[in-house]
């Protein structure tokens, strides 16, 4: 919940994705140790981090007067708990095991899903940011590992796989000015034009795609 707008940036090496630096976590005590993690689109709208982030920002940014993406970091925890509770109690959610569920269950479930899908333990450990004793290698390597993190991020987009939003060649009626200044103008004001260029196409897709493509409300 302490994620700030400045912690999200465009990914120069992989256009169409974003970098998100998680500066507060269970195993991070120093800001310089915070890893840059990749946000990748998903073919499944329910699991698409870019789509959900874009819709949230563009629909609520007029009421955001904080440096934090989810506004007050303390209040944000309550919002997330309520959101998770609605999901876990919903008729479409199916438990594999009996017992209470929470954020730790989601982290464990994501790790299990990744490991069963062929992602190595090291990649999952890096993505999950569990509290572990750092080795000499961990201390000296760069905190950005694009390839292993991209592998984990792509797997976590679900069975349908990752997706990339891009303009079709030859479409001249859609300009950068239209996308940035009209479709994602609020995101541009909050996070700059570079991030807006990544999320603008996500919003355009959501607006043009028929309702039958997804069976939930974009709220």
KOLLO-916185 format. One record per residue (C-alpha): residue in three letters; x, y, z. Coordinates in Angstrom, 3 decimals, decimal comma, m for minus. Example, Ala and Ser with C-alpha at 12.3 -4.5 7.8 and 13.67 -1.06 7.14 Angstrom:
2
<atom><residu>ALA</residu><u>12,300</u><v>m4,500</v><w>7,800</w></atom>
<atom><residu>SER</residu><u>13,670</u><v>m1,060</v><w>7,140</w></atom>
END
This chain:
219
<atom><residu>UNK</residu><u>0,000</u><v>0,000</v><w>0,000</w></atom>
<atom><residu>UNK</residu><u>3,051</u><v>2,271</v><w>0,210</w></atom>
<atom><residu>UNK</residu><u>3,578</u><v>2,138</v><w>m3,541</w></atom>
<atom><residu>UNK</residu><u>4,208</u><v>5,639</v><w>m4,889</w></atom>
<atom><residu>UNK</residu><u>3,653</u><v>7,010</v><w>m8,376</w></atom>
<atom><residu>UNK</residu><u>7,393</u><v>7,567</v><w>m8,683</w></atom>
<atom><residu>UNK</residu><u>7,969</u><v>3,831</v><w>m8,107</w></atom>
<atom><residu>UNK</residu><u>6,349</u><v>2,959</v><w>m11,466</w></atom>
<atom><residu>UNK</residu><u>8,308</u><v>3,666</v><w>m14,639</w></atom>
<atom><residu>UNK</residu><u>8,391</u><v>2,611</v><w>m18,313</w></atom>
<atom><residu>UNK</residu><u>10,547</u><v>m0,381</v><w>m19,234</w></atom>
<atom><residu>UNK</residu><u>12,993</u><v>0,811</v><w>m21,888</w></atom>
<atom><residu>UNK</residu><u>14,311</u><v>m2,692</v><w>m22,610</w></atom>
<atom><residu>UNK</residu><u>10,814</u><v>m4,165</v><w>m23,049</w></atom>
<atom><residu>UNK</residu><u>8,320</u><v>m1,596</v><w>m24,413</w></atom>
<atom><residu>UNK</residu><u>4,737</u><v>m2,436</v><w>m23,549</w></atom>
<atom><residu>UNK</residu><u>5,607</u><v>m3,357</v><w>m19,976</w></atom>
<atom><residu>UNK</residu><u>6,220</u><v>m1,297</v><w>m16,852</w></atom>
<atom><residu>UNK</residu><u>8,745</u><v>m1,501</v><w>m14,041</w></atom>
<atom><residu>UNK</residu><u>7,485</u><v>m1,374</v><w>m10,471</w></atom>
<atom><residu>UNK</residu><u>9,956</u><v>m0,953</v><w>m7,637</w></atom>
<atom><residu>UNK</residu><u>8,624</u><v>m2,439</v><w>m4,399</w></atom>
<atom><residu>UNK</residu><u>10,516</u><v>m0,413</v><w>m1,809</w></atom>
<atom><residu>UNK</residu><u>8,762</u><v>m1,816</v><w>1,231</w></atom>
<atom><residu>UNK</residu><u>8,620</u><v>m5,546</v><w>1,773</w></atom>
<atom><residu>UNK</residu><u>9,219</u><v>m8,227</v><w>4,370</w></atom>
<atom><residu>UNK</residu><u>12,836</u><v>m8,765</v><w>3,364</w></atom>
<atom><residu>UNK</residu><u>13,821</u><v>m5,214</v><w>2,373</w></atom>
<atom><residu>UNK</residu><u>15,333</u><v>m2,949</v><w>5,007</w></atom>
<atom><residu>UNK</residu><u>17,369</u><v>m0,754</v><w>2,656</w></atom>
<atom><residu>UNK</residu><u>15,823</u><v>1,103</v><w>m0,279</w></atom>
<atom><residu>UNK</residu><u>18,757</u><v>0,272</v><w>m2,547</w></atom>
<atom><residu>UNK</residu><u>17,942</u><v>m3,433</v><w>m2,162</w></atom>
<atom><residu>UNK</residu><u>14,424</u><v>m2,997</v><w>m3,545</w></atom>
<atom><residu>UNK</residu><u>14,050</u><v>m4,995</v><w>m6,781</w></atom>
<atom><residu>UNK</residu><u>12,513</u><v>m3,608</v><w>m9,923</w></atom>
<atom><residu>UNK</residu><u>9,732</u><v>m5,970</v><w>m10,946</w></atom>
<atom><residu>UNK</residu><u>8,083</u><v>m6,194</v><w>m14,351</w></atom>
<atom><residu>UNK</residu><u>4,363</u><v>m5,642</v><w>m14,907</w></atom>
<atom><residu>UNK</residu><u>3,241</u><v>m7,651</v><w>m17,943</w></atom>
<atom><residu>UNK</residu><u>m0,161</u><v>m7,660</v><w>m19,629</w></atom>
<atom><residu>UNK</residu><u>m2,259</u><v>m10,836</v><w>m19,616</w></atom>
<atom><residu>UNK</residu><u>m4,537</u><v>m12,364</v><w>m22,256</w></atom>
<atom><residu>UNK</residu><u>m7,000</u><v>m12,863</v><w>m19,381</w></atom>
<atom><residu>UNK</residu><u>m8,492</u><v>m9,451</v><w>m18,437</w></atom>
<atom><residu>UNK</residu><u>m9,117</u><v>m10,672</v><w>m14,895</w></atom>
<atom><residu>UNK</residu><u>m5,374</u><v>m11,200</v><w>m14,408</w></atom>
<atom><residu>UNK</residu><u>m4,066</u><v>m8,278</v><w>m16,474</w></atom>
<atom><residu>UNK</residu><u>m2,094</u><v>m6,026</v><w>m14,125</w></atom>
<atom><residu>UNK</residu><u>m1,752</u><v>m3,302</v><w>m16,770</w></atom>
<atom><residu>UNK</residu><u>m5,464</u><v>m3,227</v><w>m17,594</w></atom>
<atom><residu>UNK</residu><u>m6,576</u><v>m3,110</v><w>m13,967</w></atom>
<atom><residu>UNK</residu><u>m3,955</u><v>m0,492</v><w>m13,053</w></atom>
<atom><residu>UNK</residu><u>m4,910</u><v>1,695</v><w>m16,023</w></atom>
<atom><residu>UNK</residu><u>m8,639</u><v>1,532</v><w>m15,281</w></atom>
<atom><residu>UNK</residu><u>m8,065</u><v>2,248</v><w>m11,581</w></atom>
<atom><residu>UNK</residu><u>m5,843</u><v>5,264</v><w>m12,246</w></atom>
<atom><residu>UNK</residu><u>m7,914</u><v>6,819</v><w>m15,003</w></atom>
<atom><residu>UNK</residu><u>m11,217</u><v>6,361</v><w>m13,152</w></atom>
<atom><residu>UNK</residu><u>m10,083</u><v>7,519</v><w>m9,716</w></atom>
<atom><residu>UNK</residu><u>m7,170</u><v>9,893</v><w>m10,275</w></atom>
<atom><residu>UNK</residu><u>m9,354</u><v>12,990</v><w>m9,966</w></atom>
<atom><residu>UNK</residu><u>m9,804</u><v>12,124</v><w>m6,293</w></atom>
<atom><residu>UNK</residu><u>m6,166</u><v>11,197</v><w>m5,701</w></atom>
<atom><residu>UNK</residu><u>m4,333</u><v>13,958</v><w>m3,862</w></atom>
<atom><residu>UNK</residu><u>m1,509</u><v>11,860</v><w>m2,480</w></atom>
<atom><residu>UNK</residu><u>1,912</u><v>10,705</v><w>m3,650</w></atom>
<atom><residu>UNK</residu><u>0,770</u><v>7,131</v><w>m3,015</w></atom>
<atom><residu>UNK</residu><u>m0,910</u><v>5,182</v><w>m5,826</w></atom>
<atom><residu>UNK</residu><u>m3,535</u><v>3,817</v><w>m3,444</w></atom>
<atom><residu>UNK</residu><u>m3,776</u><v>7,122</v><w>m1,555</w></atom>
<atom><residu>UNK</residu><u>m3,398</u><v>6,881</v><w>2,225</w></atom>
<atom><residu>UNK</residu><u>m1,142</u><v>3,846</v><w>2,869</w></atom>
<atom><residu>UNK</residu><u>m2,901</u><v>3,100</v><w>6,167</w></atom>
<atom><residu>UNK</residu><u>m6,424</u><v>3,287</v><w>4,754</w></atom>
<atom><residu>UNK</residu><u>m5,274</u><v>1,316</v><w>1,740</w></atom>
<atom><residu>UNK</residu><u>m4,767</u><v>m1,795</v><w>3,835</w></atom>
<atom><residu>UNK</residu><u>m8,417</u><v>m1,754</v><w>4,843</w></atom>
<atom><residu>UNK</residu><u>m9,508</u><v>m1,285</v><w>1,240</w></atom>
<atom><residu>UNK</residu><u>m7,383</u><v>m4,213</v><w>0,086</w></atom>
<atom><residu>UNK</residu><u>m8,646</u><v>m6,452</v><w>2,892</w></atom>
<atom><residu>UNK</residu><u>m12,248</u><v>m5,667</v><w>1,933</w></atom>
<atom><residu>UNK</residu><u>m11,474</u><v>m6,263</v><w>m1,734</w></atom>
<atom><residu>UNK</residu><u>m9,808</u><v>m9,603</v><w>m1,001</w></atom>
<atom><residu>UNK</residu><u>m12,640</u><v>m10,634</v><w>1,293</w></atom>
<atom><residu>UNK</residu><u>m15,182</u><v>m9,977</v><w>m1,468</w></atom>
<atom><residu>UNK</residu><u>m13,141</u><v>m12,116</v><w>m3,851</w></atom>
<atom><residu>UNK</residu><u>m12,610</u><v>m14,989</v><w>m1,422</w></atom>
<atom><residu>UNK</residu><u>m16,294</u><v>m15,037</v><w>m0,428</w></atom>
<atom><residu>UNK</residu><u>m17,512</u><v>m14,796</v><w>m4,007</w></atom>
<atom><residu>UNK</residu><u>m19,268</u><v>m17,732</v><w>m5,696</w></atom>
<atom><residu>UNK</residu><u>m16,629</u><v>m17,934</v><w>m8,440</w></atom>
<atom><residu>UNK</residu><u>m13,752</u><v>m18,483</v><w>m6,012</w></atom>
<atom><residu>UNK</residu><u>m12,912</u><v>m22,136</v><w>m5,399</w></atom>
<atom><residu>UNK</residu><u>m10,753</u><v>m23,231</v><w>m2,470</w></atom>
<atom><residu>UNK</residu><u>m8,404</u><v>m26,144</v><w>m2,957</w></atom>
<atom><residu>UNK</residu><u>m7,879</u><v>m26,641</v><w>0,766</w></atom>
<atom><residu>UNK</residu><u>m9,980</u><v>m25,893</v><w>3,826</w></atom>
<atom><residu>UNK</residu><u>m9,001</u><v>m23,063</v><w>6,155</w></atom>
<atom><residu>UNK</residu><u>m8,730</u><v>m19,301</v><w>6,300</w></atom>
<atom><residu>UNK</residu><u>m7,227</u><v>m17,415</v><w>3,402</w></atom>
<atom><residu>UNK</residu><u>m5,308</u><v>m14,141</v><w>3,316</w></atom>
<atom><residu>UNK</residu><u>m2,499</u><v>m12,342</v><w>1,553</w></atom>
<atom><residu>UNK</residu><u>0,016</u><v>m14,992</v><w>2,616</w></atom>
<atom><residu>UNK</residu><u>m2,179</u><v>m17,644</v><w>1,020</w></atom>
<atom><residu>UNK</residu><u>m2,137</u><v>m15,667</v><w>m2,223</w></atom>
<atom><residu>UNK</residu><u>1,667</u><v>m15,403</v><w>m2,129</w></atom>
<atom><residu>UNK</residu><u>2,006</u><v>m19,107</v><w>m1,395</w></atom>
<atom><residu>UNK</residu><u>m0,505</u><v>m19,967</v><w>m4,088</w></atom>
<atom><residu>UNK</residu><u>1,314</u><v>m17,846</v><w>m6,663</w></atom>
<atom><residu>UNK</residu><u>4,610</u><v>m19,514</v><w>m5,732</w></atom>
<atom><residu>UNK</residu><u>3,054</u><v>m22,973</v><w>m6,038</w></atom>
<atom><residu>UNK</residu><u>1,496</u><v>m22,099</v><w>m9,384</w></atom>
<atom><residu>UNK</residu><u>4,810</u><v>m20,792</v><w>m10,668</w></atom>
<atom><residu>UNK</residu><u>6,797</u><v>m23,823</v><w>m9,522</w></atom>
<atom><residu>UNK</residu><u>4,291</u><v>m26,232</v><w>m11,077</w></atom>
<atom><residu>UNK</residu><u>4,500</u><v>m24,290</v><w>m14,324</w></atom>
<atom><residu>UNK</residu><u>8,239</u><v>m24,764</v><w>m14,676</w></atom>
<atom><residu>UNK</residu><u>9,611</u><v>m21,587</v><w>m13,086</w></atom>
<atom><residu>UNK</residu><u>12,766</u><v>m22,249</v><w>m11,082</w></atom>
<atom><residu>UNK</residu><u>12,832</u><v>m21,860</v><w>m7,313</w></atom>
<atom><residu>UNK</residu><u>15,358</u><v>m19,032</v><w>m7,555</w></atom>
<atom><residu>UNK</residu><u>13,102</u><v>m17,034</v><w>m9,867</w></atom>
<atom><residu>UNK</residu><u>10,106</u><v>m17,510</v><w>m7,596</w></atom>
<atom><residu>UNK</residu><u>12,084</u><v>m16,594</v><w>m4,499</w></atom>
<atom><residu>UNK</residu><u>13,225</u><v>m13,411</v><w>m6,204</w></atom>
<atom><residu>UNK</residu><u>9,715</u><v>m12,503</v><w>m7,308</w></atom>
<atom><residu>UNK</residu><u>8,115</u><v>m13,346</v><w>m3,956</w></atom>
<atom><residu>UNK</residu><u>10,611</u><v>m11,292</v><w>m1,893</w></atom>
<atom><residu>UNK</residu><u>10,496</u><v>m13,612</v><w>1,095</w></atom>
<atom><residu>UNK</residu><u>12,789</u><v>m12,844</v><w>4,013</w></atom>
<atom><residu>UNK</residu><u>15,942</u><v>m14,882</v><w>3,383</w></atom>
<atom><residu>UNK</residu><u>19,568</u><v>m14,586</v><w>4,408</w></atom>
<atom><residu>UNK</residu><u>21,459</u><v>m12,822</v><w>1,655</w></atom>
<atom><residu>UNK</residu><u>24,464</u><v>m14,578</v><w>0,184</w></atom>
<atom><residu>UNK</residu><u>27,563</u><v>m12,838</v><w>m1,129</w></atom>
<atom><residu>UNK</residu><u>26,194</u><v>m13,090</v><w>m4,672</w></atom>
<atom><residu>UNK</residu><u>22,950</u><v>m11,388</v><w>m3,660</w></atom>
<atom><residu>UNK</residu><u>24,867</u><v>m8,507</v><w>m2,127</w></atom>
<atom><residu>UNK</residu><u>26,951</u><v>m7,769</v><w>m5,199</w></atom>
<atom><residu>UNK</residu><u>24,593</u><v>m8,426</v><w>m8,104</w></atom>
<atom><residu>UNK</residu><u>22,338</u><v>m5,732</v><w>m9,543</w></atom>
<atom><residu>UNK</residu><u>18,876</u><v>m5,672</v><w>m7,949</w></atom>
<atom><residu>UNK</residu><u>17,270</u><v>m5,791</v><w>m11,409</w></atom>
<atom><residu>UNK</residu><u>17,088</u><v>m9,256</v><w>m13,000</w></atom>
<atom><residu>UNK</residu><u>14,928</u><v>m8,683</v><w>m16,099</w></atom>
<atom><residu>UNK</residu><u>14,988</u><v>m12,190</v><w>m17,575</w></atom>
<atom><residu>UNK</residu><u>14,155</u><v>m14,307</v><w>m14,512</w></atom>
<atom><residu>UNK</residu><u>11,592</u><v>m11,798</v><w>m13,284</w></atom>
<atom><residu>UNK</residu><u>9,999</u><v>m11,604</v><w>m16,729</w></atom>
<atom><residu>UNK</residu><u>9,758</u><v>m15,407</v><w>m16,756</w></atom>
<atom><residu>UNK</residu><u>7,964</u><v>m15,361</v><w>m13,408</w></atom>
<atom><residu>UNK</residu><u>5,758</u><v>m12,426</v><w>m14,403</w></atom>
<atom><residu>UNK</residu><u>4,746</u><v>m14,104</v><w>m17,675</w></atom>
<atom><residu>UNK</residu><u>3,788</u><v>m17,312</v><w>m15,869</w></atom>
<atom><residu>UNK</residu><u>1,702</u><v>m15,432</v><w>m13,316</w></atom>
<atom><residu>UNK</residu><u>m0,434</u><v>m13,906</v><w>m16,081</w></atom>
<atom><residu>UNK</residu><u>m2,328</u><v>m17,205</v><w>m16,144</w></atom>
<atom><residu>UNK</residu><u>m2,909</u><v>m20,122</v><w>m18,525</w></atom>
<atom><residu>UNK</residu><u>m3,742</u><v>m17,844</v><w>m21,475</w></atom>
<atom><residu>UNK</residu><u>m0,283</u><v>m16,308</v><w>m21,279</w></atom>
<atom><residu>UNK</residu><u>1,038</u><v>m12,729</v><w>m21,425</w></atom>
<atom><residu>UNK</residu><u>0,027</u><v>m10,146</v><w>m23,986</w></atom>
<atom><residu>UNK</residu><u>1,397</u><v>m6,915</v><w>m25,390</w></atom>
<atom><residu>UNK</residu><u>m0,691</u><v>m3,933</v><w>m26,414</w></atom>
<atom><residu>UNK</residu><u>0,496</u><v>m2,199</v><w>m29,588</w></atom>
<atom><residu>UNK</residu><u>m0,800</u><v>m0,135</v><w>m32,480</w></atom>
<atom><residu>UNK</residu><u>m1,430</u><v>m1,902</v><w>m35,772</w></atom>
<atom><residu>UNK</residu><u>0,773</u><v>m0,579</v><w>m38,593</w></atom>
<atom><residu>UNK</residu><u>m1,042</u><v>1,763</v><w>m40,945</w></atom>
<atom><residu>UNK</residu><u>m3,652</u><v>3,012</v><w>m38,468</w></atom>
<atom><residu>UNK</residu><u>m3,188</u><v>6,756</v><w>m38,878</w></atom>
<atom><residu>UNK</residu><u>m6,298</u><v>7,980</v><w>m37,079</w></atom>
<atom><residu>UNK</residu><u>m4,843</u><v>6,956</v><w>m33,713</w></atom>
<atom><residu>UNK</residu><u>m2,075</u><v>9,368</v><w>m32,769</w></atom>
<atom><residu>UNK</residu><u>0,087</u><v>9,680</v><w>m29,691</w></atom>
<atom><residu>UNK</residu><u>m1,517</u><v>13,051</v><w>m28,974</w></atom>
<atom><residu>UNK</residu><u>m4,986</u><v>11,496</v><w>m29,013</w></atom>
<atom><residu>UNK</residu><u>m3,960</u><v>8,610</v><w>m26,795</w></atom>
<atom><residu>UNK</residu><u>m1,970</u><v>10,588</v><w>m24,238</w></atom>
<atom><residu>UNK</residu><u>m3,974</u><v>13,817</v><w>m24,084</w></atom>
<atom><residu>UNK</residu><u>m7,485</u><v>12,388</v><w>m24,459</w></atom>
<atom><residu>UNK</residu><u>m7,607</u><v>8,742</v><w>m23,412</w></atom>
<atom><residu>UNK</residu><u>m4,992</u><v>8,698</v><w>m20,658</w></atom>
<atom><residu>UNK</residu><u>m4,754</u><v>12,379</v><w>m19,766</w></atom>
<atom><residu>UNK</residu><u>m5,212</u><v>11,764</v><w>m16,043</w></atom>
<atom><residu>UNK</residu><u>m2,476</u><v>9,128</v><w>m15,991</w></atom>
<atom><residu>UNK</residu><u>m0,205</u><v>11,522</v><w>m17,899</w></atom>
<atom><residu>UNK</residu><u>m0,801</u><v>14,215</v><w>m15,286</w></atom>
<atom><residu>UNK</residu><u>m0,038</u><v>11,844</v><w>m12,433</w></atom>
<atom><residu>UNK</residu><u>2,810</u><v>9,756</v><w>m13,811</w></atom>
<atom><residu>UNK</residu><u>4,140</u><v>11,433</v><w>m16,935</w></atom>
<atom><residu>UNK</residu><u>3,857</u><v>10,813</v><w>m20,661</w></atom>
<atom><residu>UNK</residu><u>6,129</u><v>7,751</v><w>m20,771</w></atom>
<atom><residu>UNK</residu><u>3,928</u><v>5,691</v><w>m18,447</w></atom>
<atom><residu>UNK</residu><u>0,794</u><v>7,057</v><w>m20,123</w></atom>
<atom><residu>UNK</residu><u>2,046</u><v>5,797</v><w>m23,498</w></atom>
<atom><residu>UNK</residu><u>2,158</u><v>2,270</v><w>m22,087</w></atom>
<atom><residu>UNK</residu><u>m1,248</u><v>2,357</v><w>m20,411</w></atom>
<atom><residu>UNK</residu><u>m3,103</u><v>4,349</v><w>m23,082</w></atom>
<atom><residu>UNK</residu><u>m3,326</u><v>1,384</v><w>m25,443</w></atom>
<atom><residu>UNK</residu><u>m4,644</u><v>m0,781</v><w>m22,623</w></atom>
<atom><residu>UNK</residu><u>m7,503</u><v>1,659</v><w>m22,053</w></atom>
<atom><residu>UNK</residu><u>m8,183</u><v>1,940</v><w>m25,790</w></atom>
<atom><residu>UNK</residu><u>m8,426</u><v>m1,843</v><w>m26,078</w></atom>
<atom><residu>UNK</residu><u>m10,816</u><v>m2,020</v><w>m23,122</w></atom>
<atom><residu>UNK</residu><u>m13,015</u><v>0,673</v><w>m24,673</w></atom>
<atom><residu>UNK</residu><u>m13,228</u><v>m0,950</v><w>m28,116</w></atom>
<atom><residu>UNK</residu><u>m13,427</u><v>m4,597</v><w>m27,107</w></atom>
<atom><residu>UNK</residu><u>m16,981</u><v>m6,045</v><w>m27,095</w></atom>
<atom><residu>UNK</residu><u>m18,498</u><v>m6,725</v><w>m23,702</w></atom>
<atom><residu>UNK</residu><u>m18,579</u><v>m10,446</v><w>m24,412</w></atom>
<atom><residu>UNK</residu><u>m14,786</u><v>m10,531</v><w>m24,196</w></atom>
<atom><residu>UNK</residu><u>m14,959</u><v>m10,215</v><w>m20,433</w></atom>
<atom><residu>UNK</residu><u>m17,753</u><v>m10,890</v><w>m18,000</w></atom>
<atom><residu>UNK</residu><u>m16,981</u><v>m8,417</v><w>m15,241</w></atom>
<atom><residu>UNK</residu><u>m17,370</u><v>m4,690</v><w>m14,763</w></atom>
<atom><residu>UNK</residu><u>m14,322</u><v>m2,468</v><w>m15,112</w></atom>
<atom><residu>UNK</residu><u>m14,574</u><v>m0,569</v><w>m11,829</w></atom>
END
